[in-house]
């Protein structure tokens, strides 16, 4: 059924123009469908379609402009226009060829509506709502003068509503008023665009919102094949699809028997407790035990007899007591004064309820709300400003020489005061003396037991080497010149053996002459761990598992230290300038005054076990190596706790050492490395020591889980000697 738009002369001019443009577009579609040359000349038709669509779009714009100039009274004109539009579409669909015509019709309609219109998915095109109340119902603002708040927090005032007469006049005066809708949320009128009205029209007709969508697209059968008339399989249906499975029934019987025997147990549903402790503590509830630590609010005191409406006379204060309450401070004044009433109905309301609720509201309103700004800090600025390593030279960097000759791990090394010779003790039972610059082995002492520690006498006039092996300590003549050998031979001569036995102590010492090594042999009751010399060269101390002994070489005297040991001793050290003695146990380091025989300081390492200590040449700083791979620097003038803790080694630290003249200190570990640090101590007490890591020295290989066993600095040069479990000694130079 078609309707001629020319006969409807009583309608407005904008409706005529729009209907003419639609009728013309349908005529063009009919001609294209009926013409047989459309399939042959496809390129020409596409160009003509573009021109036609442009023309239709221009006609549509022209009709819209005329529509805006005419007066549209009410919604009758828009309804008539929709009727005409639908009648035209129905008429053209009757002349088409079924589903194909519908697809072409929607395609041409999409060309009309979406030619030159670009959709955008950008979030910048969306306009944020003025009202920021969120999901709050608008009926809450019915009795208010505002409808909400904008983004800056200001109230949005309600607009004055027009009466029916004014709204009717506005509709008559404004030709575009039929496009306007009222936004109740933002209290404003919104005018729909042409594209939005077209979308609404398509939705009202039951079509897809977008005109370019083709609901009648040709079906493509992706699973078609040549032999589609035959099934995939002509095999008959198997018997198992019609007969119950015996295997499943057996499995069900097994499960039933297991459930009856109790082999399969089901989770019981959670039973909520019927009763709960009315006055119980909330912190004992099981629900809050799995989360963070819950701290319950303090519970108020339960009311007593004095808070009753009719308490006994003994609880009611007299007038004198009430007058005394008024003279007290408000903090000391009782919070509640008992009163007596004849009945519960005569009890008045709480007189401070309004004041307390107002103060509570003030507390909530004036609660400080602070917006914390994120601090943007450059990570590089947090690093300490350390001097360049080039400015801290010289220090050892490369391996210059290797000393080979031992057949077992080198346990300890020691250099003489001149720096010309170095002594080493190994687990193969030998002590070797090497020339530092050439690496030649000049002398070998056969001890016969595993050597634990070697220490060279610091006095240049007495080239004596102390060696700890098993339960013995050997004092060997290490001089190379005749005059030195003669002087040391006289000092190490014993006519008769000397036995020192302390009845109060289980340990005893025997001084004896060792003719084989031409020295003195000190026989002990327990194994000796280490030997340390005094700076003068006449005294030395040894460490045993539960005792520390000191010796005087010139007088051949042995004595126990006059201090009580607080734990198992690990190592000892003498102060470089004063009469101060350091004793290191597994946990702490104690500093004693040898003249006054009293404790000066106790250094708390905070480590699991201390392995070694070394004293700075100035005497006020100590470094401690631990079994955890850490180094602790102690400033004794500053505190009894470490000034710096350096985590550098992944394994145990075996030894630490200070250089005598250069501001260097080193540590060695079982991880086969030695670390060299710059440690500058200033004479100004207000300036803290400067500690800078310099170099990691590698070269030793691991043997039986052990790495570098000992390290010592050259007394005059910035050189470092390392002794490894791989039976080698290495010299690192700058």
C-alpha positions as CSV (number, residue, x, y, z in Angstrom):
1,X,0.0,0.0,0.0
2,X,1.6,3.3,-1.1
3,X,0.5,6.8,-0.3
4,X,1.2,9.8,-2.5
5,X,2.7,12.6,-0.5
6,X,1.5,15.3,-3.0
7,X,-2.2,14.6,-2.1
8,X,-1.6,15.5,1.6
9,X,-1.6,19.2,1.1
10,X,-2.9,20.0,4.6
11,X,0.4,18.8,6.1
12,X,3.3,21.2,6.6
13,X,5.9,21.9,4.0
14,X,8.7,20.2,5.9
15,X,6.7,16.9,5.8
16,X,6.2,17.3,2.0
17,X,9.9,17.8,1.4
18,X,10.9,14.9,3.5
19,X,8.3,12.6,2.0
20,X,9.4,13.6,-1.5
21,X,13.0,12.8,-0.8
22,X,12.1,9.4,0.7
23,X,9.8,8.6,-2.3
24,X,12.6,9.6,-4.8
25,X,15.1,7.4,-3.0
26,X,12.7,4.5,-3.2
27,X,12.1,5.1,-7.0
28,X,15.9,5.0,-7.5
29,X,16.1,1.7,-5.6
30,X,13.3,0.2,-7.7
31,X,15.1,1.2,-10.9
32,X,18.3,-0.4,-9.7
33,X,16.6,-3.6,-8.8
34,X,14.7,-3.9,-12.2
35,X,17.7,-2.9,-14.4
36,X,19.6,-6.1,-15.6
37,X,22.8,-4.1,-16.3
38,X,23.4,-3.4,-12.6
39,X,25.3,-6.6,-12.2
40,X,27.5,-6.1,-15.2
41,X,28.5,-2.5,-14.6
42,X,29.2,-2.6,-10.9
43,X,31.7,0.1,-10.8
44,X,29.4,2.6,-12.5
45,X,26.6,1.7,-10.2
46,X,28.7,2.3,-7.2
47,X,29.7,5.8,-8.3
48,X,26.0,6.6,-9.1
49,X,25.0,5.2,-5.7
50,X,27.4,7.6,-4.0
51,X,26.0,10.6,-5.9
52,X,22.5,9.5,-5.2
53,X,23.2,9.1,-1.5
54,X,24.7,12.5,-1.4
55,X,21.7,14.0,-3.1
56,X,19.3,12.2,-0.7
57,X,21.4,13.4,2.3
58,X,21.2,16.9,1.0
59,X,17.4,16.6,0.6
60,X,17.2,15.3,4.1
61,X,19.2,18.2,5.5
62,X,17.0,20.6,3.5
63,X,13.8,19.1,4.8
64,X,15.3,19.3,8.4
65,X,16.1,23.0,7.9
66,X,12.6,23.7,6.6
67,X,11.2,21.7,9.6
68,X,13.1,24.0,12.0
69,X,11.5,27.1,10.4
70,X,7.9,25.9,10.5
71,X,5.7,25.8,13.6
72,X,4.9,22.3,14.8
73,X,2.0,22.2,17.1
74,X,2.1,19.5,19.7
75,X,3.1,16.0,18.8
76,X,0.4,15.5,16.1
77,X,2.7,16.6,13.3
78,X,5.5,14.3,14.4
79,X,3.1,11.4,14.6
80,X,1.8,12.1,11.1
81,X,5.3,12.2,9.9
82,X,6.0,8.8,11.4
83,X,2.8,7.4,9.8
84,X,3.8,8.7,6.4
85,X,7.3,7.4,6.8
86,X,6.1,3.9,7.7
87,X,3.5,3.8,4.9
88,X,6.2,4.7,2.4
89,X,8.5,1.9,3.7
90,X,5.6,-0.6,3.6
91,X,4.7,0.5,0.0
92,X,8.2,0.1,-1.3
93,X,8.6,-3.3,0.5
94,X,5.5,-4.6,-1.4
95,X,7.2,-4.0,-4.8
96,X,10.5,-5.6,-3.7
97,X,11.7,-9.2,-4.1
98,X,11.4,-10.3,-0.4
99,X,14.4,-10.4,1.9
100,X,16.8,-9.0,-0.7
101,X,14.8,-5.8,-1.0
102,X,14.9,-5.3,2.8
103,X,18.6,-5.6,2.9
104,X,19.1,-3.1,0.0
105,X,16.6,-0.7,1.6
106,X,18.5,-0.7,4.9
107,X,21.7,-0.2,3.1
108,X,20.5,2.9,1.2
109,X,19.0,4.2,4.5
110,X,22.3,3.8,6.2
111,X,23.9,5.8,3.4
112,X,21.4,8.5,4.0
113,X,21.7,8.6,7.8
114,X,25.4,8.0,8.2
115,X,27.0,9.7,5.3
116,X,29.6,12.1,6.7
117,X,28.8,11.1,10.3
118,X,31.8,9.8,12.3
119,X,31.4,7.9,15.5
120,X,34.0,8.3,18.3
121,X,34.8,6.0,21.2
122,X,37.0,8.6,22.9
123,X,36.1,9.3,26.6
124,X,36.9,13.0,26.0
125,X,33.6,13.4,24.1
126,X,31.6,12.3,27.1
127,X,30.4,15.2,29.3
128,X,30.5,14.6,33.0
129,X,27.2,15.1,34.8
130,X,26.8,18.3,36.7
131,X,25.1,16.7,39.7
132,X,27.6,14.6,41.8
133,X,25.3,13.1,44.4
134,X,25.7,9.6,42.8
135,X,23.1,7.0,43.5
136,X,21.2,9.1,46.1
137,X,17.4,9.1,45.3
138,X,16.2,12.4,44.1
139,X,13.1,12.2,46.3
140,X,15.4,13.1,49.2
141,X,15.7,16.6,47.7
142,X,12.0,17.1,47.2
143,X,11.6,19.5,50.1
144,X,14.9,21.2,49.5
145,X,15.8,24.3,47.4
146,X,18.6,22.5,45.7
147,X,18.8,19.2,43.8
148,X,22.4,18.3,44.5
149,X,26.0,19.5,44.3
150,X,28.4,20.2,41.5
151,X,32.0,19.0,41.3
152,X,33.2,22.0,43.3
153,X,30.8,21.3,46.1
154,X,28.3,24.2,45.4
155,X,24.6,23.6,45.6
156,X,22.6,23.2,42.4
157,X,19.5,25.4,42.7
158,X,16.2,24.0,41.4
159,X,14.8,25.8,38.3
160,X,11.4,27.3,38.5
161,X,8.8,25.0,36.9
162,X,6.6,26.5,34.2
163,X,2.8,26.2,34.4
164,X,0.8,24.4,31.7
165,X,0.0,27.7,29.8
166,X,3.6,28.8,29.6
167,X,4.8,25.4,28.4
168,X,2.1,25.3,25.7
169,X,3.2,28.7,24.5
170,X,6.8,27.7,24.5
171,X,5.9,24.6,22.4
172,X,4.0,26.9,19.9
173,X,6.9,29.4,19.6
174,X,9.8,27.0,19.4
175,X,9.8,24.7,16.4
176,X,12.4,22.4,17.9
177,X,10.7,22.0,21.2
178,X,9.5,18.5,20.2
179,X,13.2,17.4,20.3
180,X,13.7,18.6,23.9
181,X,13.5,16.2,26.9
182,X,13.7,17.0,30.6
183,X,16.7,15.6,32.5
184,X,15.4,15.1,36.1
185,X,18.8,14.2,37.4
186,X,20.6,17.4,36.4
187,X,17.4,19.6,36.3
188,X,17.8,20.8,32.8
189,X,16.4,20.4,29.3
190,X,18.4,18.5,26.7
191,X,17.9,18.9,23.0
192,X,18.3,15.7,20.9
193,X,20.4,15.8,17.8
194,X,19.3,14.5,14.4
195,X,21.3,11.3,14.8
196,X,19.7,10.6,18.2
197,X,16.2,11.2,16.8
198,X,16.9,8.8,14.0
199,X,18.1,6.2,16.5
200,X,14.9,6.6,18.5
201,X,12.7,6.2,15.4
202,X,14.5,3.0,14.4
203,X,14.1,1.6,17.9
204,X,10.4,2.4,18.0
205,X,9.9,0.6,14.7
206,X,11.7,-2.5,16.2
207,X,14.7,-2.2,14.0
208,X,18.4,-2.2,14.9
209,X,19.7,1.1,16.2
210,X,22.4,1.5,13.6
211,X,21.3,1.7,9.9
212,X,24.4,-0.1,8.6
213,X,23.4,-3.3,10.4
214,X,22.0,-5.9,7.9
215,X,19.5,-8.3,9.6
216,X,19.0,-10.2,6.4
217,X,22.6,-11.0,5.4
218,X,23.1,-14.0,3.2
219,X,23.8,-17.2,5.2
220,X,27.1,-18.8,4.7
221,X,27.3,-22.6,5.4
222,X,30.8,-23.1,6.6
223,X,30.3,-26.9,7.1
224,X,29.0,-27.8,3.7
225,X,30.8,-30.6,1.7
226,X,30.2,-32.6,-1.4
227,X,28.9,-35.7,0.3
228,X,26.5,-33.9,2.7
229,X,23.6,-36.2,1.8
230,X,25.4,-39.1,3.5
231,X,25.8,-39.3,7.3
232,X,29.3,-39.3,8.9
233,X,28.9,-42.9,10.0
234,X,26.4,-45.6,9.0
235,X,27.3,-47.8,12.0
236,X,24.4,-48.9,14.2
237,X,23.9,-47.5,17.7
238,X,26.0,-49.4,20.2
239,X,24.3,-51.6,22.8
240,X,25.8,-49.8,25.8
241,X,23.5,-46.8,25.1
242,X,20.4,-48.8,25.9
243,X,21.6,-51.1,28.7
244,X,22.6,-49.9,32.2
245,X,26.3,-50.1,32.9
246,X,27.3,-53.0,35.2
247,X,30.6,-51.3,36.0
248,X,28.9,-48.2,37.3
249,X,26.6,-50.2,39.5
250,X,29.6,-52.1,41.0
251,X,31.3,-48.7,41.6
252,X,28.2,-47.4,43.4
253,X,28.1,-50.5,45.6
254,X,31.8,-50.0,46.5
255,X,31.1,-46.4,47.5
256,X,28.0,-47.4,49.6
257,X,30.0,-50.0,51.5
258,X,32.9,-47.5,52.1
259,X,30.4,-44.9,53.4
260,X,28.9,-47.5,55.8
261,X,32.3,-48.6,57.1
262,X,33.3,-45.0,57.7
263,X,36.1,-45.0,55.1
264,X,34.6,-42.1,53.3
265,X,33.6,-39.2,55.6
266,X,31.7,-36.1,54.5
267,X,32.3,-32.6,55.8
268,X,29.8,-31.7,58.5
269,X,28.0,-28.4,58.1
270,X,29.0,-25.7,60.4
271,X,26.9,-25.6,63.5
272,X,26.3,-22.1,64.8
273,X,26.4,-21.9,68.6
274,X,23.0,-21.6,70.2
275,X,24.4,-19.6,73.1
276,X,27.0,-17.0,73.4
277,X,28.6,-15.2,76.3
278,X,26.7,-12.0,76.8
279,X,29.5,-10.3,78.8
280,X,32.3,-12.0,77.0
281,X,35.2,-10.2,75.4
282,X,35.0,-9.6,71.6
283,X,38.7,-10.4,71.2
284,X,38.1,-14.1,71.9
285,X,35.8,-14.6,69.0
286,X,37.0,-17.1,66.4
287,X,35.9,-14.9,63.4
288,X,38.4,-12.2,64.1
289,X,41.3,-14.5,64.9
290,X,42.2,-15.1,61.2
291,X,42.6,-11.4,60.4
292,X,44.6,-8.6,61.9
293,X,45.1,-8.2,65.6
294,X,41.8,-7.0,66.9
295,X,41.8,-4.6,69.9
296,X,38.4,-4.4,71.5
297,X,37.1,-1.1,72.8
298,X,37.3,-0.7,76.6
299,X,34.1,-1.8,78.2
300,X,32.4,0.6,80.6
301,X,32.0,-0.3,84.2
302,X,28.8,-2.1,85.1
303,X,26.3,-0.1,87.0
304,X,26.3,-0.5,90.8
305,X,23.9,0.3,93.6
306,X,24.7,4.0,93.6
307,X,23.3,4.3,90.1
308,X,19.9,2.9,91.1
309,X,16.9,5.2,91.0
310,X,16.3,4.5,94.7
311,X,19.7,3.8,96.3
312,X,20.4,3.3,100.0
313,X,20.9,6.3,102.1
314,X,24.6,5.5,102.5
315,X,25.2,6.2,98.8
316,X,23.5,9.6,98.8
317,X,26.0,12.5,99.4
318,X,25.2,15.2,101.9
319,X,25.0,18.9,101.0
320,X,28.5,19.5,102.4
321,X,29.9,16.8,100.1
322,X,28.1,18.3,97.1
323,X,29.6,21.7,97.9
324,X,33.1,20.1,98.1
325,X,32.5,18.5,94.7
326,X,31.9,22.0,93.3
327,X,35.3,23.2,94.5
328,X,37.2,20.3,92.9
329,X,38.7,20.3,89.5
330,X,36.5,18.9,86.7
331,X,38.8,16.0,86.2
332,X,38.7,15.0,89.9
333,X,35.0,15.6,90.3
334,X,32.9,12.4,90.3
335,X,31.0,11.8,87.1
336,X,27.8,10.7,88.7
337,X,26.1,11.9,91.9
338,X,23.5,9.5,93.2
339,X,19.9,10.8,93.7
340,X,16.8,9.2,95.2
341,X,13.4,9.0,93.5
342,X,10.2,7.5,94.7
343,X,9.5,5.7,91.4
344,X,11.0,5.0,88.1
345,X,8.5,7.3,86.3
346,X,9.7,10.3,88.3
347,X,13.3,9.9,87.0
348,X,14.0,12.9,84.7
349,X,15.6,12.7,81.3
350,X,19.4,13.0,81.1
351,X,20.1,16.7,81.2
352,X,23.4,16.5,79.3
353,X,22.2,14.4,76.4
354,X,21.8,17.3,74.0
355,X,25.2,18.8,74.9
356,X,27.0,15.5,74.6
357,X,25.5,14.7,71.2
358,X,26.4,18.2,70.0
359,X,30.0,17.7,71.2
360,X,30.1,14.4,69.4
361,X,28.9,16.0,66.2
362,X,31.6,18.6,66.6
363,X,34.2,15.9,67.0
364,X,33.1,14.3,63.8
365,X,32.8,17.5,61.9
366,X,36.2,18.9,63.1
367,X,38.0,15.6,62.7
368,X,41.3,16.5,60.9
369,X,41.3,15.4,57.3
370,X,44.7,15.8,55.6
371,X,45.4,14.9,52.0
372,X,48.9,13.4,52.0
373,X,50.9,14.2,49.0
374,X,53.2,11.6,47.6
375,X,56.8,12.5,47.9
376,X,58.7,12.0,44.7
377,X,62.3,11.2,45.7
378,X,65.0,10.3,43.3
379,X,66.4,6.9,44.4
380,X,69.9,8.1,43.5
381,X,69.7,10.9,46.1
382,X,69.2,8.4,48.9
383,X,72.6,6.8,48.2
384,X,75.4,8.1,50.4
385,X,77.8,10.5,48.7
386,X,81.0,8.4,48.7
387,X,84.3,9.6,47.3
388,X,85.5,8.1,44.0
389,X,87.7,4.9,44.2
390,X,90.3,6.7,42.1
391,X,90.8,9.2,44.9
392,X,91.3,6.5,47.5
393,X,94.3,4.8,45.9
394,X,96.5,2.9,46.6
395,X,94.9,-0.3,47.5
396,X,95.4,-4.0,46.4
397,X,93.6,-4.9,43.2
398,X,95.3,-7.7,41.3
399,X,97.1,-10.9,42.1
400,X,100.9,-10.3,41.7
401,X,102.5,-13.5,43.2
402,X,101.5,-17.0,44.3
403,X,103.4,-19.0,46.9
404,X,103.1,-22.8,46.3
405,X,104.6,-25.6,48.4
406,X,102.1,-26.7,51.0
407,X,100.2,-29.9,50.5
408,X,97.2,-29.0,52.6
409,X,95.1,-26.0,53.4
410,X,97.0,-23.0,54.7
411,X,95.5,-22.2,58.0
412,X,97.4,-19.1,59.0
413,X,100.0,-16.6,57.8
414,X,102.0,-13.8,59.4
415,X,104.5,-11.2,58.2
416,X,107.5,-9.9,60.1
417,X,107.9,-6.3,61.1
418,X,110.2,-5.5,58.2
419,X,107.9,-6.9,55.5
420,X,110.7,-9.0,54.0
421,X,109.5,-12.4,55.1
422,X,106.2,-14.1,55.5
423,X,105.5,-17.3,57.5
424,X,102.7,-19.8,56.8
425,X,101.3,-22.8,58.7
426,X,99.4,-25.6,57.0
427,X,97.4,-28.6,58.0
428,X,100.1,-30.8,56.4
429,X,102.2,-30.2,59.6
430,X,104.8,-27.8,58.2
431,X,105.6,-24.2,58.8
432,X,107.3,-22.4,55.8
433,X,109.1,-19.0,55.7
434,X,108.9,-17.3,52.3
435,X,110.7,-14.3,50.8
436,X,107.9,-11.8,49.9
437,X,109.3,-10.3,46.7
438,X,110.6,-13.4,45.0
439,X,108.3,-16.1,46.4
440,X,111.1,-18.4,47.4
441,X,110.7,-20.8,50.3
442,X,113.8,-20.3,52.5
443,X,113.0,-22.6,55.5
444,X,110.7,-25.4,56.4
445,X,109.9,-26.5,60.0
446,X,108.4,-30.0,60.3
447,X,106.0,-29.7,63.3
448,X,104.3,-33.1,62.8
449,X,100.8,-31.9,63.7
450,X,98.2,-29.7,62.1
451,X,99.2,-26.0,62.5
452,X,96.4,-23.8,63.7
453,X,98.0,-20.4,64.0
454,X,101.4,-18.7,63.4
455,X,102.4,-15.3,64.7
456,X,105.6,-13.3,64.1
457,X,107.1,-11.4,67.0
458,X,106.5,-7.6,66.3
459,X,109.9,-6.6,67.6
460,X,112.5,-6.3,64.8
461,X,115.4,-7.4,67.1
462,X,113.7,-10.7,68.0
463,X,112.8,-12.7,64.9
464,X,110.8,-15.3,66.9
465,X,107.9,-17.3,65.4
466,X,105.1,-18.6,67.6
467,X,103.3,-21.7,66.2
468,X,100.2,-23.3,67.7
469,X,99.8,-26.9,66.7
470,X,97.5,-29.3,68.7
471,X,98.2,-28.9,72.4
472,X,101.6,-27.4,71.9
473,X,103.0,-23.9,71.2
474,X,106.4,-23.7,69.6
475,X,108.7,-20.7,69.8
476,X,111.0,-21.0,66.8
477,X,114.2,-19.1,65.8
478,X,113.4,-17.5,62.5
479,X,116.5,-15.3,62.2
480,X,118.7,-15.4,59.1
481,X,121.6,-13.4,60.2
482,X,124.2,-14.9,62.7
483,X,123.9,-12.1,65.2
484,X,120.1,-12.4,65.3
485,X,120.3,-16.2,65.5
486,X,122.7,-16.0,68.4
487,X,120.5,-13.5,70.4
488,X,117.4,-15.5,69.8
489,X,119.2,-18.8,70.7
490,X,120.2,-17.4,74.1
491,X,116.7,-16.2,74.7
492,X,115.1,-19.5,73.8
493,X,117.6,-21.6,75.9
494,X,116.2,-23.6,78.8
495,X,118.5,-25.5,81.1
496,X,115.8,-27.4,83.0
497,X,112.1,-27.9,82.1
498,X,109.6,-25.7,84.0
499,X,106.2,-27.1,85.0
500,X,103.4,-24.7,86.0
501,X,100.5,-26.4,87.7
502,X,97.6,-24.5,89.1
503,X,95.7,-26.6,91.6
504,X,92.6,-24.4,91.3
505,X,92.6,-24.8,87.5
506,X,92.5,-27.9,85.4
507,X,95.0,-26.5,82.8
508,X,98.7,-26.7,83.3
509,X,101.8,-25.8,81.2
510,X,105.2,-27.3,80.8
511,X,108.1,-25.3,79.4
512,X,110.6,-27.6,77.6
513,X,113.5,-27.4,75.2
514,X,112.8,-28.6,71.6
515,X,116.2,-29.7,70.3
516,X,114.8,-30.7,66.9
517,X,113.6,-27.2,66.1
518,X,116.1,-25.4,68.3
519,X,113.4,-23.6,70.3
520,X,111.0,-23.8,73.2
521,X,108.0,-26.2,73.3
522,X,105.0,-25.3,75.6
523,X,102.9,-28.3,76.5
524,X,99.3,-27.6,77.4
525,X,96.5,-29.7,78.8
526,X,94.0,-28.6,76.0
527,X,94.4,-27.7,72.3
528,X,95.5,-24.2,71.5
529,X,93.5,-22.2,69.0
530,X,95.5,-18.9,68.5
531,X,98.6,-17.0,69.6
532,X,98.8,-13.2,69.9
533,X,102.0,-11.1,70.6
534,X,102.2,-7.9,72.6
535,X,103.6,-4.8,70.8
536,X,106.8,-5.0,72.9
537,X,107.5,-8.6,71.8
538,X,108.1,-9.9,75.4
539,X,104.5,-11.0,76.1
540,X,102.1,-13.2,74.3
541,X,98.7,-14.8,75.0
542,X,97.1,-18.1,73.8
543,X,93.5,-19.0,73.6
544,X,92.2,-22.5,74.6
545,X,88.6,-23.7,74.5
546,X,87.8,-22.5,78.0
547,X,90.9,-20.6,79.1
548,X,93.3,-17.8,78.2
549,X,96.9,-17.8,79.4
550,X,99.6,-15.1,79.1
551,X,103.4,-15.6,79.0
552,X,106.5,-13.6,79.7
553,X,109.2,-14.8,77.4
554,X,112.2,-13.2,79.2
555,X,111.2,-14.5,82.7
556,X,109.7,-17.8,81.4
557,X,106.5,-17.0,83.5
558,X,103.0,-18.3,82.8
559,X,99.8,-16.9,84.4
560,X,96.1,-17.0,83.9
561,X,94.3,-13.8,83.0
562,X,92.8,-12.2,86.2
563,X,89.4,-11.8,84.5
564,X,86.3,-14.0,84.6
565,X,85.4,-15.3,81.2
566,X,81.7,-14.8,80.2
567,X,81.4,-17.5,77.6
568,X,83.8,-19.5,75.4
569,X,86.7,-17.4,74.2
570,X,87.3,-17.0,70.4
571,X,90.3,-14.7,70.0
572,X,92.3,-12.0,71.9
573,X,94.1,-8.8,70.9
574,X,96.4,-6.3,72.6
575,X,95.9,-2.6,72.3
576,X,98.5,-1.1,69.9
577,X,99.5,1.8,72.3
578,X,98.0,1.2,75.8
579,X,97.9,-1.5,78.4
580,X,94.4,-2.7,77.2
581,X,93.4,-6.3,76.5
582,X,90.6,-7.4,74.2
583,X,88.8,-10.7,74.8
584,X,86.3,-11.9,72.2
585,X,83.7,-14.5,73.1
586,X,81.0,-15.9,70.8
587,X,78.6,-13.1,71.6
588,X,80.5,-10.0,72.9
589,X,83.9,-8.3,73.0
590,X,85.1,-7.2,76.4
591,X,87.8,-4.6,76.9
592,X,90.0,-4.8,80.1
593,X,92.5,-2.4,81.6
594,X,95.6,-4.5,82.5
595,X,97.0,-2.0,85.0
596,X,93.8,-1.4,87.0
597,X,92.5,-4.9,86.3
598,X,88.9,-3.8,85.5
599,X,86.5,-3.9,82.7
600,X,86.5,-0.8,80.5
601,X,83.8,-1.5,77.9
602,X,81.6,-4.3,76.6
603,X,81.0,-4.3,72.9
604,X,77.7,-6.0,71.9
605,X,78.0,-7.6,68.4
606,X,74.4,-8.7,68.1
607,X,75.6,-11.6,65.9
608,X,75.1,-15.3,66.3
609,X,78.8,-16.0,66.7
610,X,82.0,-13.9,66.5
611,X,84.8,-15.4,64.5
612,X,87.6,-12.8,64.6
613,X,88.5,-9.3,65.7
614,X,91.1,-6.7,64.8
615,X,92.0,-3.4,66.4
616,X,92.7,-0.2,64.5
617,X,96.3,1.2,64.9
618,X,94.7,4.3,66.7
619,X,93.2,1.9,69.2
620,X,89.7,3.5,69.4
621,X,88.0,1.4,66.6
622,X,87.5,-2.3,66.3
623,X,86.2,-4.5,63.5
624,X,84.5,-7.8,64.3
625,X,83.9,-10.6,61.9
626,X,80.9,-13.0,62.4
627,X,79.8,-16.4,61.2
628,X,76.9,-14.8,59.4
629,X,79.1,-13.1,56.8
630,X,78.8,-9.6,58.4
631,X,81.4,-7.1,59.6
632,X,80.7,-4.8,62.5
633,X,82.7,-1.6,62.9
634,X,82.8,-0.4,66.6
635,X,83.7,3.1,67.6
636,X,84.5,2.7,71.3
637,X,84.2,6.5,71.9
638,X,80.8,6.5,70.4
639,X,78.8,3.5,71.6
640,X,79.0,-0.1,72.7
641,X,76.9,-1.1,69.6
642,X,78.2,-1.2,66.0
643,X,78.6,2.1,64.2
644,X,78.2,0.2,60.9
645,X,77.3,-3.3,60.0
646,X,78.5,-4.4,56.6
647,X,76.8,-7.4,54.9
648,X,79.3,-8.4,52.3
649,X,80.0,-12.2,52.5
650,X,77.4,-14.9,51.9
651,X,79.4,-17.3,54.1
652,X,81.4,-17.2,57.3
653,X,84.0,-14.5,57.8
654,X,87.3,-16.3,58.7
655,X,89.5,-13.3,59.6
656,X,89.6,-9.5,59.5
657,X,92.7,-7.3,59.5
658,X,93.7,-3.6,59.7
659,X,96.7,-2.0,57.9
660,X,99.3,-0.5,60.1
661,X,99.8,2.7,58.1
662,X,97.2,3.0,55.3
663,X,93.5,3.6,55.9
664,X,92.6,0.1,54.8
665,X,91.0,-3.0,56.3
666,X,90.1,-6.3,54.8
667,X,88.0,-9.4,55.5
668,X,88.2,-12.9,54.1
669,X,85.5,-15.6,54.0
670,X,84.8,-19.2,53.0
671,X,83.2,-17.9,49.8
672,X,86.8,-17.7,48.3
673,X,86.8,-13.9,48.3
674,X,88.5,-11.1,50.2
675,X,87.0,-7.7,50.5
676,X,89.1,-4.5,50.8
677,X,87.6,-1.4,52.4
678,X,88.8,2.1,52.9
679,X,88.4,3.0,56.6
680,X,89.5,6.6,57.4
681,X,89.4,7.5,61.1
682,X,89.6,11.3,61.8
683,X,91.2,13.0,64.7
684,X,88.2,15.3,65.0
685,X,85.8,13.5,67.4
686,X,82.8,15.2,65.8
687,X,83.4,13.5,62.5
688,X,82.4,9.9,62.0
689,X,84.7,7.4,60.3
690,X,84.5,7.1,56.6
691,X,83.9,3.5,55.3
692,X,84.0,2.9,51.5
693,X,84.1,-0.6,49.9
694,X,86.9,-0.7,47.4
695,X,87.6,-4.1,45.8
696,X,86.6,-7.8,45.8
697,X,89.7,-10.0,45.4
698,X,89.1,-13.5,43.9
699,X,91.4,-16.3,42.9
700,X,91.2,-19.0,45.5
701,X,89.2,-22.2,44.9
702,X,87.0,-23.9,47.4
703,X,88.2,-27.2,49.1
704,X,85.9,-29.2,51.3
705,X,83.6,-26.2,51.7
706,X,86.4,-23.9,52.9
707,X,87.7,-20.8,51.0
708,X,90.1,-18.2,52.2
709,X,91.4,-19.1,55.7
710,X,93.4,-16.0,56.6
711,X,94.4,-12.6,55.4
712,X,97.2,-10.2,56.5
713,X,98.4,-6.8,55.2
714,X,102.0,-6.0,54.4
715,X,103.4,-3.8,57.2
716,X,104.7,-1.1,54.9
717,X,103.0,-1.5,51.4
718,X,99.3,-1.5,50.5
719,X,99.6,-5.2,49.8
720,X,97.4,-8.0,51.0
721,X,98.3,-11.7,51.6
722,X,95.6,-14.3,51.5
723,X,95.9,-18.0,52.5
724,X,93.4,-20.4,51.0
725,X,92.2,-23.9,51.6
726,X,93.6,-24.8,48.1
727,X,97.1,-24.8,49.7
728,X,98.1,-21.5,48.0
729,X,99.1,-18.1,49.3
730,X,98.4,-15.1,47.1
731,X,99.9,-11.6,47.1
732,X,97.6,-8.8,45.9
733,X,99.2,-5.6,44.9
734,X,98.1,-2.1,43.7
